[in-house]
Amino acid sequence: MRLNSVVFKLGATILFLQLIILIPLGYIILQLILNYSYSQTETQLINLSKKYATEIEDLSDTENFTLLEHLTDMTSTSASVVDAEGSPIIQKNWHEDITNEVLSESQQEQIQDGKSVVEEYTYHGATYLKVAQPIQIENQPNASVVLFSSFGLISSSIHQIIILVLLASLGAVILAIGFTFFISKKLGAPMIEMEKAAKQIAERKDFSSRVHYQANDEIGSLAKAINHLSTTLERYQTNRNEFFSNITHELKTPLTYVKGYANAIRHEMYQSEDEKNEFLEIIENETDHISNLMDDLMDLSKIEEGKIDLNCEQVDANQLAEDMARRAQIRASEKGLNVDMIPSSTNAYLYADKSRLEQILTNLVENAIRYTEKGEITLQVKDKKGGVELIVKDTGIGIKKEDIPYLFERFYRVDKSRSRANGGTGLGLSIVKHLVELHDGTISVDSEWNKGTTVSLYFPK
């Protein structure tokens, strides 16, 4: 595992957080145990000394000293009975390292005043707890019973406790390391997988790479975002390849015509002046086709990149449709067609970019004229609640049901054999759809083969 990896950093962070909780917690527990042990020892000595002091009624009674001996044996303490002058009368479980002075003068005075003595002291490197209680015998100065407990015994117990606490802490640390390793792996594994997928996408251009991680958290959301990016890039690459293939084909055909007929004219391969003019007309038409294709490509590129700004204003939909019908009639008359306009019975106003609406209707009406051989083209305006509907209807060749879902794709042609002859670039409807959506509108197509097509546009007011 690399030291700069996410898994290591994450694991080290979790382990550090666990340790800074465990170490102070262990110290606090140890201090609580120590304080409790000292407090318990002190309380025990005070209670025992009080009980023994109240039991003695005569210092000359040897049974009292037998009781003291049993008491010291059971509690592992040392004891001394001291007379009123501070001289020991008897000592039980005694050794010379306990103290060189059973009671100091000040402590002797406390005893004579009927007060208890509690003192912690160190002698010859060992720590002891001394508790003295006055023995009050009627008409006699106060003698005293003094109990000594070595903290060495407590320290031994504490030492065992410390070992147990350390073992428990070690076990907790091992569990923490295992838990940390598991969590860091659990969290780090999808990140490593995402890193690999991102490298596959960025360096190898492998847009089919996916992150196989699903969860309802931030990491799962990031995995979904990477997969979405990969899918988008894969689709973009496919569309780009198709686009270049289509644009190459679209340009190659007219350029072939231009080159062929230009070469024929240059080498005077025509039979008459009329044939020469026909060749020139073909060259001119193909040049117009290339120019129109370039214009459509520029428009589509700007739309898809979001670089087209709409100059919105109040537009009279009835007037717009009427102007369009009048302009289209000239082109339709060449094929013996009529362009009718059915206005809305009420005022129908839109807040939209007028020039873009004209571009939309021009594309649709020219398509209708291009694919209609007899009958008529109708523009209709309907004022609806919350919006305006514009309808372009023709009596042309129609569109098969299976082709309708693909109409708005770039370079898609319903009748590939006739489309080039009719002069279409294959981009018009794609541009129309984008412009409609820029206006927050919708477009739908209803068509029947050999009977005609109806295109409905809806724009919110």
Secondary structure, DSSP 8 states (H G I E B T S, - for coil): --TTSHHHHHHHHHHHHHHHHHHHHHHHHHHHHHHHHHHHHHHHHHHHHHHHHHH-S-TT-HHHHHHHHHHHHHHT-EEEEE-TTS-EEEEES--TTS-S-SS-HHHHHHHHTT--EEEEEEETTEEEEEEEEEE--TTS--EEEEEEEEHHHHHHHHHHHHHHHHHHHHHHHHHHHHHHHHHHHHHHHHHHHHHHHHHHHHHS--TT-------SSHHHHHHHHHHHHHHHHHHHHHHHHHHHHHHHHHHHHHHHHHHHHHHHHHTT--SSHHHHHHHHHHHHHHHHHHHHHHHHHHHHHHHHTT-----EEEEEHHHHHHHHHHHHHHHHHTTT-EEEEE--SS--EEEEEHHHHHHHHHHHHHHHHHT-SSSEEEEEEEEETTEEEEEEEE-SS---GGGGGGTTSTT--SSHHHHTTTT--S-HHHHHHHHHHHTT-EEEEEEETTTEEEEEEEEE-
